[in-house]
Amino acid sequence: MSTKTLVWGDATAIANQVRTITEVTPEINNRQLITYRNRNSNSQLMGTTREFLSVRSFEVAKGQFISELDLK
């Protein structure tokens, strides 16, 4: 059995063509080695869009989420 993966175009098509869907938010997850100066950390990274919080009903407890400045 092969694994099927949705791509950005699939998310756009779903948002545009399925009337009962009001928002979509694609995400990608990956583990990466992050290095800063002499320190390394094997960390989980996640990429998503601004809609993530509302789609998943999440709130930011500390700091901030994706801002307009981040998108430029």
Number of C-alpha atoms within 10 A of each C-alpha: 3 4 4 6 6 8 11 10 9 12 14 14 11 15 16 13 9 9 8 8 10 10 14 18 17 15 12 9 10 9 10 11 10 12 10 7 5 5 7 10 10 10 11 11 12 10 10 13 13 13 14 19 15 12 12 10 8 9 11 8 7 6 5 8 14 13 9 8 6 7 8 5
